[in-house]
Amino acid sequence: MSHTLIIYSTTDGQTKKIGQALHDQLSDAGESAMLLSLDQAHSVDWSTIAQVYIGASIRYGHFNKALKAFITKFQAQLESRPNGFFCVNLTARKAAKNTPTTNAYMVKFIKNSAWQPQLQAVFAGALRYSTYRWNDRIIIQFIMKLTGGSTDTSKDIEYTDWDKVAQFGRDIIEQTPS
Ligand SMILES: Cc1cc2nc3c(=O)[nH]c(=O)nc-3n(C[C@H](O)[C@H](O)[C@H](O)COP(=O)(O)O)c2cc1C
């Protein structure tokens, strides 16, 4: 058992980018880190994994369905080593909705999940109008209008607080089995 495994479930890449930042921080601290997509993680050799962290983004109120299937299949592997979970969404751009106890998606996840992750974090994601299909762009723009966000579709905005991601990285390093 030696690697710290970081698994991401992403649609537009922001959760992967956060996972990559954690991976690089752990590597810089001298840990052997591995970054895998949820799909790739199905074939991991768990005997080589010292600890495991999963990050997943929200789309139209939900995580990717594959997340739940993965957690159900590998609950024992997740629980038998230090572990954690982070959720990425745009609601978390608001200070009052960016913690595990104040972010509705995280609260619901914890309430319904058989796996209770030890470390938990919520990160704001990115608003990338330029990459959305027209129907998504119009719906997201409408949601942003309703919730006081940016409606200028000519501008992409990254709301992720990278200092907060780095703090989560330090928390992971503290949990690392010696
Ligand atoms: C089609 C679409 C639907 C989204 N739905 C929600 C939502 O219901 N609630 C929310 O807080 N954020 C929502 N978001 C924002 C995403 O969670 C945010 O853009 C995040 O950075 C996406 O992460 P990913 O690139 O790893 O998939 C949505 C984004 C898109 C493109």
The ligand as a Tripos MOL2 file, in Angstrom:
@<TRIPOS>MOLECULE
LIG
   31    33     1     0     0
SMALL
NO_CHARGES

@<TRIPOS>ATOM
      1 C1        -25.1810   21.6790  -17.9590 C.3       1 LIG1
      2 C2        -24.7320   22.1470  -16.6090 C.ar      1 LIG1
      3 C3        -25.5600   22.0020  -15.5020 C.ar      1 LIG1
      4 C4        -25.1370   22.4510  -14.2250 C.ar      1 LIG1
      5 N1        -25.9720   22.3140  -13.1480 N.ar      1 LIG1
      6 C5        -25.5920   22.8000  -11.9410 C.ar      1 LIG1
      7 C6        -26.4690   22.7340  -10.8320 C.ar      1 LIG1
      8 O1        -27.5710   22.1880  -10.8910 O.2       1 LIG1
      9 N2        -26.0510   23.2730   -9.6450 N.ar      1 LIG1
     10 C7        -24.8170   23.8740   -9.5120 C.ar      1 LIG1
     11 O2        -24.4970   24.3590   -8.4210 O.2       1 LIG1
     12 N3        -23.9530   23.9210  -10.5470 N.ar      1 LIG1
     13 C8        -24.3230   23.4040  -11.7500 C.ar      1 LIG1
     14 N4        -23.4660   23.4680  -12.8150 N.ar      1 LIG1
     15 C9        -22.1270   24.0240  -12.6170 C.3       1 LIG1
     16 C10       -21.0680   22.9300  -12.5770 C.3       1 LIG1
     17 O3        -21.1750   22.1530  -11.4130 O.3       1 LIG1
     18 C11       -19.6970   23.6180  -12.6710 C.3       1 LIG1
     19 O4        -19.5960   24.2160  -13.9400 O.3       1 LIG1
     20 C12       -18.5380   22.6800  -12.4380 C.3       1 LIG1
     21 O5        -17.3370   23.4240  -12.5760 O.3       1 LIG1
     22 C13       -18.5520   21.5310  -13.4220 C.3       1 LIG1
     23 O6        -17.5010   20.6590  -13.0810 O.3       1 LIG1
     24 P1        -16.8760   19.6720  -14.1790 P.3       1 LIG1
     25 O7        -16.2300   20.5620  -15.2250 O.co2     1 LIG1
     26 O8        -15.8840   18.8840  -13.4260 O.co2     1 LIG1
     27 O9        -17.9870   18.8420  -14.7310 O.co2     1 LIG1
     28 C14       -23.8620   23.0470  -14.0830 C.ar      1 LIG1
     29 C15       -23.0330   23.1840  -15.2170 C.ar      1 LIG1
     30 C16       -23.4530   22.7390  -16.4560 C.ar      1 LIG1
     31 C17       -22.5390   22.9150  -17.6410 C.3       1 LIG1
@<TRIPOS>BOND
     1     1     2 1
     2     2     3 ar
     3     2    30 ar
     4     3     4 ar
     5     4     5 ar
     6     4    28 ar
     7     5     6 ar
     8     6     7 ar
     9     6    13 1
    10     7     8 2
    11     7     9 ar
    12     9    10 ar
    13    10    11 2
    14    10    12 ar
    15    12    13 ar
    16    13    14 ar
    17    14    15 1
    18    14    28 ar
    19    15    16 1
    20    16    17 1
    21    16    18 1
    22    18    19 1
    23    18    20 1
    24    20    21 1
    25    20    22 1
    26    22    23 1
    27    23    24 1
    28    24    25 2
    29    24    26 1
    30    24    27 1
    31    28    29 ar
    32    29    30 ar
    33    30    31 1
@<TRIPOS>SUBSTRUCTURE
     1 LIG1         1 GROUP 0 **** ****
